[in-house]
Amino acid sequence: MSTTHSARYINAPRARVYATLLDPGAIATWKVPDGMTAVVHRFEPVEGGTLRISLTYHEATSKGKTSAHTDTYHGRFVTLIPNERIVEIDEFETADPALQGAMTITITLTDSGPGTQLTAVHEGLPPAVRPADNELGWSMALAKLAGLVEAK
């Protein structure tokens, strides 16, 4: 099991960033790497609330974790501290033991000048997920999040 770290400065106040992180309508826009589309099946942003999201590759040659071209994961929100921290636990829906197991994602927001410093720590990556791929996916997603909240 691996751990990855991603960070991004976002030129927007913490309250706006936090609200967008938990906005069910915004999730399919930002929480998806390039080359994929997202479908949000369930997203209940309260402590104990559940989520289920599918990410589908555009390229037919890309192999999904759940089905031929799709990664579906489900999880729950463990901690929500307004404008400061989000902790969720997610699991891929897969029969492959090398992709199974609970992953903890902790997003922390701090003030940084006129904007927000976002730090995401992803713990418990399954053995079949390369840390470099996870970091690249998070980098892409956080760039989309920044574009979304900075445009407001």
Backbone as CSV, one residue per row, in Angstrom:
resi,resn,N_x,N_y,N_z,CA_x,CA_y,CA_z,C_x,C_y,C_z
1,MET,0.845,-1.182,0.000,0.000,0.000,0.000,0.888,1.242,0.000
2,SER,0.569,2.171,-0.884,1.361,3.390,-1.037,0.576,4.609,-0.578
3,THR,1.319,5.705,-0.415,0.733,7.001,-0.074,1.235,8.031,-1.073
4,THR,0.337,8.896,-1.543,0.738,9.986,-2.421,0.313,11.310,-1.808
5,HIS,1.000,12.372,-2.232,0.701,13.729,-1.771,0.555,14.622,-2.999
6,SER,-0.461,15.452,-2.997,-0.671,16.431,-4.062,-0.987,17.761,-3.401
7,ALA,-0.514,18.830,-4.020,-0.777,20.159,-3.476,-1.053,21.116,-4.627
8,ARG,-1.860,22.133,-4.325,-2.207,23.125,-5.351,-2.603,24.419,-4.666
9,TYR,-2.034,25.519,-5.149,-2.501,26.833,-4.713,-3.704,27.176,-5.579
10,ILE,-4.769,27.631,-4.942,-5.988,28.018,-5.652,-6.298,29.464,-5.286
11,ASN,-6.419,30.300,-6.287,-6.650,31.728,-6.069,-8.140,31.989,-5.817
12,ALA,-8.588,31.501,-4.681,-9.988,31.654,-4.261,-10.026,31.413,-2.749
13,PRO,-11.001,32.013,-2.067,-11.094,31.814,-0.612,-11.424,30.374,-0.237
14,ARG,-10.972,29.993,0.961,-11.194,28.616,1.441,-12.663,28.214,1.402
15,ALA,-13.554,29.112,1.801,-14.981,28.764,1.844,-15.491,28.356,0.460
16,ARG,-15.042,29.046,-0.581,-15.478,28.709,-1.940,-14.888,27.367,-2.377
17,VAL,-13.616,27.137,-2.058,-12.976,25.872,-2.427,-13.671,24.715,-1.717
18,TYR,-13.887,24.868,-0.418,-14.533,23.807,0.376,-15.931,23.498,-0.180
19,ALA,-16.706,24.543,-0.454,-18.065,24.350,-0.968,-18.045,23.598,-2.298
20,THR,-17.081,23.909,-3.155,-16.996,23.253,-4.458,-16.549,21.796,-4.310
21,LEU,-15.655,21.531,-3.360,-15.225,20.150,-3.114,-16.399,19.252,-2.743
22,LEU,-17.413,19.834,-2.110,-18.560,19.050,-1.636,-19.844,19.294,-2.425
23,ASP,-19.745,19.984,-3.548,-20.908,20.270,-4.385,-21.155,19.091,-5.324
24,PRO,-22.241,18.338,-5.118,-22.497,17.167,-5.965,-22.535,17.512,-7.453
25,GLY,-23.002,18.704,-7.795,-23.063,19.107,-9.195,-21.710,19.405,-9.803
26,ALA,-20.729,19.748,-8.975,-19.396,20.087,-9.480,-18.462,18.886,-9.582
27,ILE,-18.775,17.827,-8.872,-17.875,16.666,-8.800,-17.539,16.113,-10.176
28,ALA,-18.524,15.927,-11.040,-18.279,15.355,-12.369,-17.458,16.286,-13.247
29,THR,-17.381,17.559,-12.886,-16.599,18.533,-13.651,-15.131,18.521,-13.263
30,TRP,-14.856,18.452,-11.949,-13.460,18.589,-11.530,-12.801,17.295,-11.075
31,LYS,-13.538,16.376,-10.462,-12.900,15.209,-9.834,-12.745,14.063,-10.832
32,VAL,-12.068,14.390,-11.930,-11.874,13.411,-13.004,-10.596,13.782,-13.764
33,PRO,-9.704,12.822,-13.950,-8.492,13.108,-14.723,-8.808,13.381,-16.195
34,ASP,-7.867,13.990,-16.892,-8.001,14.189,-18.330,-8.162,12.830,-19.004
35,GLY,-8.921,12.809,-20.092,-9.111,11.571,-20.834,-10.187,10.672,-20.271
36,MET,-10.946,11.197,-19.294,-12.016,10.411,-18.673,-13.248,11.294,-18.486
37,THR,-14.394,10.655,-18.335,-15.609,11.352,-17.931,-16.102,10.707,-16.642
38,ALA,-16.862,11.477,-15.881,-17.349,10.993,-14.592,-18.872,10.958,-14.570
39,VAL,-19.387,9.955,-13.879,-20.814,9.871,-13.572,-20.909,9.742,-12.057
40,VAL,-21.652,10.652,-11.457,-21.845,10.627,-10.006,-23.169,9.905,-9.740
41,HIS,-23.074,8.705,-9.195,-24.268,7.915,-8.895,-24.887,8.340,-7.568
42,ARG,-24.022,8.671,-6.603,-24.488,9.062,-5.265,-23.401,9.946,-4.651
43,PHE,-23.821,11.004,-3.971,-22.862,11.897,-3.321,-23.580,12.631,-2.197
44,GLU,-23.356,12.161,-0.980,-24.024,12.715,0.204,-22.957,13.350,1.100
45,PRO,-22.679,14.668,0.907,-21.576,15.325,1.608,-21.887,15.714,3.053
46,VAL,-22.086,14.696,3.884,-22.255,14.868,5.332,-21.424,13.775,5.996
47,GLU,-20.995,13.994,7.226,-20.243,12.942,7.912,-21.084,11.678,7.958
48,GLY,-20.511,10.574,7.506,-21.232,9.313,7.410,-21.944,9.129,6.084
49,GLY,-22.038,10.199,5.292,-22.692,10.121,3.989,-21.868,9.302,3.010
50,THR,-22.541,8.732,2.031,-21.867,7.853,1.082,-21.730,8.499,-0.291
51,LEU,-20.855,7.893,-1.088,-20.645,8.345,-2.454,-20.362,7.143,-3.332
52,ARG,-20.670,7.314,-4.606,-20.349,6.287,-5.607,-20.170,7.004,-6.934
53,ILE,-19.014,6.801,-7.547,-18.644,7.532,-8.755,-18.003,6.554,-9.745
54,SER,-18.314,6.735,-11.030,-17.675,5.959,-12.095,-16.894,6.904,-12.996
55,LEU,-15.673,6.501,-13.312,-14.814,7.235,-14.232,-14.593,6.339,-15.447
56,THR,-14.903,6.850,-16.638,-14.784,6.059,-17.858,-13.743,6.679,-18.781
57,TYR,-12.845,5.840,-19.256,-11.785,6.281,-20.169,-12.356,6.585,-21.548
58,HIS,-11.849,7.634,-22.188,-12.244,7.960,-23.564,-11.611,6.985,-24.550
59,GLU,-10.361,6.607,-24.305,-9.621,5.718,-25.199,-10.028,4.261,-24.969
60,ALA,-10.367,3.581,-26.033,-10.783,2.178,-25.927,-9.637,1.280,-25.479
61,THR,-8.405,1.760,-25.608,-7.250,0.939,-25.226,-6.945,1.017,-23.729
62,SER,-7.559,1.962,-23.024,-7.322,2.089,-21.581,-8.100,1.033,-20.826
63,LYS,-7.449,0.404,-19.855,-8.066,-0.682,-19.101,-8.624,-0.160,-17.775
64,GLY,-9.902,-0.430,-17.525,-10.540,-0.009,-16.287,-10.303,-0.986,-15.151
65,LYS,-10.515,-0.515,-13.944,-10.343,-1.342,-12.756,-11.605,-2.154,-12.423
66,THR,-12.768,-1.632,-12.847,-14.040,-2.283,-12.521,-14.584,-3.070,-13.704
67,SER,-14.533,-2.456,-14.878,-14.970,-3.122,-16.102,-13.977,-2.757,-17.203
68,ALA,-14.292,-3.092,-18.435,-13.334,-2.922,-19.526,-12.698,-1.530,-19.575
69,HIS,-13.495,-0.476,-19.410,-12.971,0.879,-19.543,-13.405,1.807,-18.410
70,THR,-13.885,1.251,-17.312,-14.445,2.075,-16.236,-13.851,1.718,-14.881
71,ASP,-13.600,2.761,-14.105,-13.221,2.629,-12.693,-14.413,3.126,-11.881
72,THR,-15.018,2.265,-11.099,-16.092,2.694,-10.201,-15.598,2.508,-8.782
73,TYR,-15.862,3.524,-7.966,-15.498,3.424,-6.557,-16.649,3.928,-5.702
74,HIS,-16.684,3.438,-4.488,-17.682,3.888,-3.528,-16.954,4.220,-2.232
75,GLY,-17.624,4.982,-1.396,-16.978,5.338,-0.140,-17.911,6.086,0.786
76,ARG,-17.275,6.702,1.794,-18.056,7.459,2.774,-17.207,8.602,3.319
77,PHE,-17.899,9.634,3.758,-17.236,10.772,4.381,-17.065,10.484,5.863
78,VAL,-15.832,10.567,6.334,-15.517,10.283,7.725,-15.482,11.573,8.541
79,THR,-14.821,12.594,8.010,-14.673,13.866,8.717,-14.919,15.018,7.763
80,LEU,-15.733,15.959,8.181,-15.945,17.201,7.437,-15.815,18.354,8.423
81,ILE,-14.734,19.096,8.311,-14.532,20.301,9.133,-14.646,21.476,8.170
82,PRO,-15.740,22.232,8.250,-15.988,23.287,7.269,-14.777,24.186,7.016
83,ASN,-14.478,24.333,5.734,-13.416,25.204,5.236,-12.015,24.778,5.654
84,GLU,-11.867,23.563,6.238,-10.556,23.113,6.699,-10.161,21.721,6.227
85,ARG,-11.038,20.731,6.387,-10.610,19.349,6.139,-11.780,18.479,5.690
86,ILE,-11.442,17.578,4.762,-12.365,16.541,4.297,-11.603,15.221,4.343
87,VAL,-12.187,14.230,4.983,-11.597,12.888,4.997,-12.660,11.926,4.478
88,GLU,-12.275,11.180,3.441,-13.184,10.158,2.909,-12.421,8.854,2.751
89,ILE,-13.143,7.766,2.838,-12.573,6.437,2.620,-13.276,5.850,1.406
90,ASP,-12.461,5.441,0.418,-12.984,4.926,-0.843,-12.433,3.537,-1.129
91,GLU,-13.179,2.790,-1.944,-12.729,1.473,-2.413,-13.162,1.293,-3.853
92,PHE,-12.251,0.760,-4.684,-12.632,0.401,-6.039,-13.578,-0.791,-5.997
93,GLU,-14.541,-0.805,-6.912,-15.419,-1.960,-7.075,-14.753,-2.866,-8.105
94,THR,-14.084,-3.902,-7.607,-13.303,-4.776,-8.462,-13.152,-6.155,-7.830
95,ALA,-12.947,-7.136,-8.685,-12.673,-8.491,-8.197,-11.173,-8.747,-8.111
96,ASP,-10.373,-7.827,-8.603,-8.915,-7.986,-8.618,-8.342,-7.676,-7.229
97,PRO,-7.763,-8.648,-6.552,-7.216,-8.422,-5.217,-6.132,-7.336,-5.177
98,ALA,-5.421,-7.148,-6.276,-4.358,-6.134,-6.322,-4.910,-4.715,-6.399
99,LEU,-6.235,-4.579,-6.593,-6.879,-3.259,-6.649,-7.847,-3.046,-5.492
100,GLN,-7.947,-4.010,-4.603,-8.899,-3.931,-3.498,-8.275,-3.263,-2.271
101,GLY,-9.140,-2.796,-1.393,-8.704,-2.228,-0.126,-9.173,-0.794,0.041
102,ALA,-9.321,-0.419,1.295,-9.786,0.930,1.624,-8.663,1.937,1.439
103,MET,-8.985,3.047,0.788,-8.061,4.155,0.589,-8.598,5.360,1.351
104,THR,-7.750,6.023,2.097,-8.151,7.218,2.836,-7.608,8.442,2.120
105,ILE,-8.503,9.372,1.814,-8.115,10.625,1.164,-8.407,11.753,2.148
106,THR,-7.366,12.512,2.477,-7.504,13.653,3.379,-7.149,14.916,2.613
107,ILE,-8.098,15.820,2.513,-7.881,17.110,1.860,-7.884,18.174,2.945
108,THR,-6.803,18.954,2.979,-6.657,20.018,3.967,-6.561,21.353,3.242
109,LEU,-7.278,22.346,3.742,-7.275,23.695,3.175,-6.702,24.669,4.194
110,THR,-5.766,25.506,3.744,-5.206,26.555,4.600,-5.140,27.850,3.800
111,ASP,-5.184,28.972,4.528,-5.049,30.270,3.877,-3.638,30.423,3.340
112,SER,-3.542,31.025,2.163,-2.246,31.316,1.560,-2.398,32.609,0.780
113,GLY,-1.992,33.720,1.405,-2.195,35.019,0.776,-3.673,35.240,0.530
114,PRO,-4.021,35.670,-0.686,-5.449,35.899,-0.981,-6.202,34.624,-1.349
115,GLY,-5.492,33.501,-1.409,-6.123,32.258,-1.843,-6.018,31.143,-0.828
116,THR,-6.022,29.929,-1.350,-6.072,28.717,-0.533,-4.999,27.738,-0.976
117,GLN,-4.310,27.169,-0.018,-3.401,26.052,-0.299,-4.161,24.769,-0.012
118,LEU,-4.305,23.924,-1.028,-4.980,22.637,-0.883,-3.913,21.555,-0.883
119,THR,-3.977,20.680,0.112,-3.093,19.525,0.193,-3.960,18.280,0.261
120,ALA,-3.671,17.320,-0.611,-4.411,16.053,-0.631,-3.435,14.913,-0.367
121,VAL,-3.744,14.106,0.638,-2.950,12.926,0.965,-3.830,11.708,0.703
122,HIS,-3.324,10.796,-0.100,-4.067,9.604,-0.506,-3.312,8.401,0.063
123,GLU,-3.851,7.798,1.120,-3.190,6.687,1.810,-3.863,5.364,1.461
124,GLY,-3.062,4.313,1.418,-3.604,2.978,1.200,-3.871,2.650,-0.246
125,LEU,-3.118,3.253,-1.157,-3.282,2.918,-2.569,-3.037,1.425,-2.766
126,PRO,-3.919,0.736,-3.478,-3.710,-0.688,-3.723,-2.416,-0.918,-4.511
127,PRO,-1.830,-2.101,-4.384,-0.556,-2.397,-5.043,-0.557,-2.195,-6.563
128,ALA,-1.683,-2.413,-7.223,-1.730,-2.295,-8.683,-1.878,-0.858,-9.177
129,VAL,-2.012,0.108,-8.272,-2.110,1.511,-8.667,-0.733,2.151,-8.484
130,ARG,-0.157,2.588,-9.594,1.151,3.234,-9.524,1.017,4.612,-8.878
131,PRO,1.821,4.907,-7.858,1.754,6.217,-7.212,1.896,7.378,-8.201
132,ALA,2.773,7.245,-9.192,2.952,8.326,-10.165,1.661,8.571,-10.958
133,ASP,0.933,7.513,-11.291,-0.340,7.662,-12.007,-1.375,8.342,-11.117
134,ASN,-1.410,7.969,-9.844,-2.348,8.586,-8.909,-2.042,10.073,-8.757
135,GLU,-0.773,10.418,-8.608,-0.393,11.829,-8.462,-0.731,12.623,-9.719
136,LEU,-0.525,12.040,-10.892,-0.863,12.719,-12.142,-2.374,12.950,-12.228
137,GLY,-3.162,11.930,-11.898,-4.623,12.086,-11.918,-5.092,13.170,-10.977
138,TRP,-4.518,13.213,-9.765,-4.888,14.262,-8.806,-4.452,15.633,-9.303
139,SER,-3.288,15.728,-9.918,-2.818,17.000,-10.463,-3.793,17.525,-11.518
140,MET,-4.244,16.644,-12.395,-5.212,17.026,-13.423,-6.527,17.483,-12.802
141,ALA,-7.013,16.711,-11.821,-8.284,17.042,-11.174,-8.190,18.370,-10.420
142,LEU,-7.091,18.594,-9.708,-6.949,19.840,-8.944,-6.814,21.049,-9.865
143,ALA,-6.233,20.867,-11.044,-6.187,21.965,-12.017,-7.607,22.332,-12.460
144,LYS,-8.460,21.320,-12.653,-9.853,21.580,-13.033,-10.605,22.257,-11.888
145,LEU,-10.341,21.808,-10.647,-10.966,22.449,-9.503,-10.568,23.910,-9.429
146,ALA,-9.292,24.203,-9.604,-8.808,25.586,-9.560,-9.509,26.412,-10.633
147,GLY,-9.589,25.893,-11.845,-10.253,26.625,-12.917,-11.704,26.899,-12.623
148,LEU,-12.349,25.956,-11.961,-13.765,26.095,-11.617,-13.991,27.170,-10.556
149,VAL,-13.218,27.155,-9.490,-13.458,28.100,-8.390,-12.834,29.476,-8.658
150,GLU,-11.762,29.525,-9.427,-11.141,30.822,-9.732,-11.959,31.625,-10.723
151,ALA,-12.792,30.946,-11.510,-13.615,31.617,-12.501,-14.819,32.331,-11.900
152,LYS,-15.155,32.014,-10.649,-16.358,32.600,-10.018,-16.120,34.025,-9.594
